[in-house]
Amino acid sequence: MHRRTLFAVSLLILAGTAAAQGYPNKVIKLQVPFAPGGTTDIIARVISEGLGKALGQVVVIENKAGGGGIIGASETAKAAPDGYSLGMATVSTTAANPAINPRTPYNPLTDFTPIINIAATPNVIAVHPGFPAKDYKDFIAELKRNPGKYSYSSSGTGGIGHLQMELYKNLSGTFITHIPYRGAGPALNDTVAGQVPMTFDNMPSAMPFIQANRLVAIVVAAPQRLSQLPNVPTFKEVGLEPVNRMAYYGIYGPKGMPRDIVDKINAGVRKALEDPLVKKRIEETGSFIVGNTPEQFAAQIKAEFEVYKKVVESAKLRLD
């Protein structure tokens, strides 16, 4: 290597190390690419206080909804890689949406620095209590009898709820109209209000409404039946194993973040997850604590993106 080049590289390493040693010395922004009230928002708010304590700085939540998470994710990708602008990484923003939307303005595998997967969460099809079916057998029978009669809400076009429901429709031979929203919160609100008869959502945001009997869980995407919903089957049980995929909720930053800063944030999240109250709050939503390494999270993102690319290609899915 040329002496000048070697010197320049050394300066960059020293600058990165110095920045990491002083990190953080101001407020950290954690961007949620969806409206308040959804699972991504819930997980972010649960972890932010503990992360802030671990790092010695305030972590503020900023919601930037739109485009099934693409708008907020794009902003994170364009931010300075200094550790002060982080984002919540979801299956919607790093796999489902890029897989189905050729106009996604970022590459989920190269434009971010994966830091940690906080939790994995089951997904659920839930219906308004007024829907004429309360279990899966009656649900599928009703859909088969009335193709095109019903609609479903999701967190947005290209999001995991949209893609998984479209996969469900393809495999089950049913037709349900998609009604996209700017996040799970608004989608749930309209389903609870009876404006839309059903939703495909993540368990943490849907669970309070299910427990309050304002929504009825029909089928879940989870490794096994959930203790909170012992009578609700998994997609695998009803013969639709390809739909039986959980979501992840992690933290990432723009590409090029110094490893020392990445490690500090990873350690901070892990420390926050050791708090029994944080752990309890996340697990109460039906989620499973993960807390893995940056490399493990990067591998998860890559694997999920490849799965959904195959789903889109094999099912010939297109944007609405």
Secondary structure, DSSP 8 states (H G I E B T S, - for coil): --HHHHHHHHHHHHHHHHHHHT--SS-EEEEESS-TTSHHHHHHHHHHHHHHHHHTS-EEEEE---GGGHHHHHHHHHS-SSSSEEEEEEHIIIIIHHHH-TT-SS-TTTSEEEEEEEEEE-EEEEE-TTSS-SSHHHHHHHHHHSTTT-EEEESSTTSHHHHHHHHHHHHHT---EEEE-SSHHHHHHHHHTTSSSEEEEEHHHHHHHHHTTSSEEEEEESSS--TT-TTS-BTTTTT-GGG---EEEEEEEETT--HHHHHHHHHHHHHHHTSHHHHHHHHHTT-EE----HHHHHHHHHHHHHHHHHHHHHHT----
